[in-house]
Amino acid sequence: MANRKLPFGYCMQNGQICIVDDEAEMIRMIFTSYAEGNSYETLAEWLNNGRHPYSPGKRWNKNTLARILQDERYLGNSVYPAILAPGAFQKRKPAASGKLNHPQIKDIRILARCAVCGKPIQRERADTWRCPHCMTSAVNSTDKRLMDSVAGLLQGLCQHPDAVASPTAVDIESERVLSAKNSFTHELENEEFDESTARAKAISLAAARFDALGSEDYETMRIQYILVRAEQYGGLDTVLLRQITSAILIFSTGEVSLRLKNGQIMKRSDLT
């Protein structure tokens, strides 16, 4: 659809306006991140790097974010069910100094998820994180400790890119791959061997194998390629983090894992 007829986060079902759960989670994240000091530009960049566009074929921008952040229907009324809790329309909460001691923590905030339920986890203070969905007690972890943990995982991945693997590996070759493989093998064994024909069949086999790859397989190869070529400067590489990671999973103990974009979850123990 070219334009949304309902606000982002809602859909029409059986004549009633209902909440779209995954979009509602994004709305809560947008309000939380904006209140913590993230700009429209930063939020738009993160959202466009994700897998959920504002609408099909339409990217996030300052205007779409402004409309969401000013739309009080998210608090609920007689027509629209509530997505936000009362008081969600609040002023920003900048640090007392006017800037964060660790600016990279903004990158972690947007990717932070509860390791139990997978919902966005919120930073309440510089040393406290809480999942509003399932955690009765807060997670105690300073910004520095959390950043060091994520940086350590990224460093371990750079040192062991072979640890990245498709969560659901499939060994069965498709009919098209088998046909191309047999054709290539037959050409190699042909007494009247023709190099140009063999090369063409080899290319056909490679194309068939590429087409047979699932999205997880493609992401696995992409992540491995990035890790092998990544330059390590020390500290938290937020560019690398955004390239390969879909979520930072925070446990009640303060420990963290990374959910890579191929769906694989990486713990520290996987990289030792």
C-alpha positions in Angstrom: 0.0 0.0 0.0 1.3 3.5 -0.9 0.0 5.2 2.3 -1.1 3.8 5.7 -4.7 4.3 6.5 -4.1 3.4 10.1 -1.3 4.4 12.4 1.8 2.2 12.5 1.1 -0.6 15.0 -2.6 -1.1 14.1 -4.5 -3.2 11.6 -8.2 -3.8 10.9 -9.6 -7.2 11.7 -13.3 -8.1 11.4 -14.2 -4.4 11.4 -12.2 -3.7 14.6 -8.9 -1.9 15.0 -6.4 -4.3 16.5 -2.7 -4.2 17.6 0.0 -5.6 15.4 2.3 -7.1 18.0 5.7 -6.8 16.3 5.0 -3.2 15.2 3.8 -2.4 18.7 7.2 -3.6 20.1 8.9 -1.3 17.7 6.7 1.7 18.8 7.7 1.1 22.4 11.3 0.9 21.5 11.0 4.1 19.5 9.5 6.0 22.5 12.0 4.6 24.9 15.0 5.3 22.7 13.9 8.8 21.9 13.3 9.6 25.6 16.8 8.4 26.3 18.2 11.0 23.9 18.5 9.3 20.5 17.8 11.6 17.5 15.4 11.0 14.7 18.3 10.4 12.4 19.8 7.7 14.7 16.4 5.9 15.1 15.7 6.0 11.3 19.2 4.5 10.6 18.6 1.7 13.0 15.1 0.9 11.8 16.2 1.0 8.1 19.0 -1.5 8.9 16.4 -3.8 10.4 13.9 -6.0 8.6 10.7 -4.2 9.2 10.0 -1.2 6.9 7.5 1.5 7.8 5.4 0.2 5.0 6.2 -1.9 1.9 8.7 0.0 -0.2 8.8 3.0 2.2 11.8 3.6 4.4 11.8 5.2 7.9 12.6 8.9 8.0 12.3 11.9 10.4 8.7 12.6 9.3 7.4 9.1 9.9 9.1 9.0 13.4 7.8 12.5 14.3 4.2 11.3 13.4 4.6 8.3 15.7 6.1 10.2 18.6 3.3 12.8 18.5 0.4 10.4 18.1 -1.5 10.1 21.4 -3.7 7.4 20.0 -1.0 5.0 21.1 -2.1 5.7 24.7 -5.5 4.2 23.8 -9.0 5.6 23.5 -12.5 4.4 22.6 -11.3 3.3 19.1 -7.7 2.4 19.4 -6.4 -0.1 22.0 -3.5 1.1 24.0 0.1 0.3 22.9 1.9 2.6 25.4 1.5 2.9 29.1 0.3 6.2 30.6 3.1 8.7 30.8 4.8 7.5 27.7 4.7 11.0 26.2 7.5 12.4 28.2 10.5 14.7 27.7 13.9 13.4 26.9 16.1 12.3 29.7 19.6 13.5 28.8 22.6 12.7 31.0 23.4 15.4 33.6 26.5 16.3 31.8 24.6 16.7 28.5 26.2 13.6 27.0 26.6 10.0 27.8 29.9 8.8 29.3 29.8 5.9 26.8 28.0 7.0 23.6 28.2 3.5 22.1 25.6 2.4 24.7 23.0 3.8 22.4 23.8 1.1 19.9 23.3 -1.5 22.6 20.0 0.0 23.8 18.4 -0.5 20.4 19.5 -4.2 20.0 19.0 -5.1 23.7 16.5 -7.9 24.2 15.4 -10.0 27.2 17.1 -13.4 27.0 14.0 -15.0 28.6 11.1 -13.7 26.4 12.9 -11.9 23.6 11.1 -8.6 24.2 13.0 -5.3 24.2 14.7 -4.7 27.6 14.9 -1.2 28.9 17.8 0.7 30.5 16.5 2.3 33.6 19.8 3.8 34.8 23.4 3.6 33.9 23.7 0.3 35.8 20.2 -1.1 35.7 18.2 -2.9 32.9 14.8 -4.4 33.2 12.4 -6.3 30.9 8.9 -4.8 31.5 7.3 -8.1 30.3 8.8 -10.8 32.5 11.5 -9.5 34.9 10.3 -8.8 38.4 13.8 -7.7 39.5 16.3 -5.5 37.5 19.5 -6.7 35.9 22.5 -5.0 37.5 25.2 -4.3 34.9 27.1 -1.1 34.3 27.4 0.4 30.8 31.1 -0.4 30.7 30.6 -4.0 31.8 27.9 -4.6 29.1 30.0 -2.9 26.4 33.0 -4.9 27.4 31.0 -8.2 27.2 29.7 -7.3 23.7 33.1 -6.3 22.5 34.6 -9.5 23.8 32.0 -11.6 21.9 32.7 -9.6 18.7 36.5 -10.1 19.2 35.9 -13.9 19.7 33.9 -14.1 16.6 36.6 -12.3 14.6 39.1 -14.8 15.9 36.8 -17.8 15.3 34.7 -17.0 12.2 34.3 -20.7 11.6 32.1 -20.8 14.8 29.4 -19.2 12.7 27.1 -21.8 11.2 23.6 -22.1 9.9 21.3 -23.2 12.7 19.4 -25.5 10.4 21.9 -27.1 8.0 20.4 -29.1 5.2 22.5 -31.9 3.6 20.0 -33.1 1.1 20.7 -31.7 -2.3 17.8 -30.4 -4.4 16.8 -32.1 -7.7 18.1 -29.2 -9.7 21.5 -29.3 -7.9 21.8 -33.1 -8.4 20.9 -32.7 -12.1 23.5 -30.0 -12.6 26.1 -32.0 -10.6 25.5 -35.2 -12.7 25.7 -33.2 -15.9 29.0 -31.6 -14.9 30.4 -35.0 -13.8 29.3 -36.6 -17.1 31.1 -33.9 -19.0 34.3 -34.4 -17.0 34.2 -38.1 -17.8 33.4 -37.6 -21.5 36.1 -39.0 -23.8 35.6 -36.0 -26.1 36.2 -33.5 -23.3 35.4 -29.8 -24.2 36.7 -27.3 -21.8 34.2 -24.5 -22.7 31.3 -26.9 -22.2 32.7 -28.1 -18.9 33.1 -24.6 -17.7 29.5 -23.7 -18.6 28.3 -26.8 -16.7 30.4 -25.9 -13.7 28.9 -22.4 -13.7 25.4 -24.0 -13.9 26.2 -26.2 -10.9 27.4 -23.2 -8.9 24.3 -21.3 -9.8 22.1 -24.2 -8.7 23.8 -24.5 -5.4 23.5 -20.8 -4.8 19.8 -20.8 -5.6 19.3 -23.7 -3.2 20.7 -21.7 -0.2 18.2 -20.6 2.4 18.3 -17.1 3.9 20.1 -18.5 7.0 22.8 -20.0 4.8 23.3 -16.8 2.9 23.5 -14.8 6.2 26.0 -17.3 7.5 28.3 -16.9 4.6 27.9 -13.1 4.7 28.8 -12.9 8.4 31.8 -15.2 7.9 33.0 -13.0 5.1 32.6 -9.8 7.2 34.4 -11.4 10.2 37.4 -12.6 8.2 38.0 -9.1 6.9 37.1 -7.2 10.0 39.9 -5.0 11.4 40.1 -5.0 15.2 40.8 -1.7 16.8 40.0 -2.5 20.4 36.8 -1.6 22.2 33.3 -1.9 20.9 33.0 -1.9 17.1 29.5 -0.7 16.7 29.7 -0.9 12.8 30.5 -4.6 13.0 27.8 -5.1 15.7 25.1 -3.6 13.4 26.4 -5.6 10.4 26.1 -9.1 11.9 23.8 -8.9 14.9 20.0 -8.8 15.2 19.8 -8.7 19.0 21.9 -8.5 22.2 20.4 -11.0 24.7 20.7 -9.9 28.3 20.3 -12.5 31.1 19.1 -11.8 34.6 22.7 -12.5 35.8 24.0 -9.6 33.6 25.6 -12.0 31.1 25.0 -11.4 27.4 24.8 -13.4 24.2 24.5 -12.2 20.6 21.8 -13.4 18.2 23.4 -13.2 14.8 21.4 -12.3 11.7 21.5 -15.9 10.6 19.5 -16.8 13.7 22.4 -18.3 15.6 22.9 -17.4 19.3 26.5 -16.9 20.3 27.7 -17.3 23.9 31.2 -16.7 25.3 31.6 -20.4 25.8 31.1 -21.0 22.1 34.2 -19.0 21.3 36.7 -20.6 23.6 
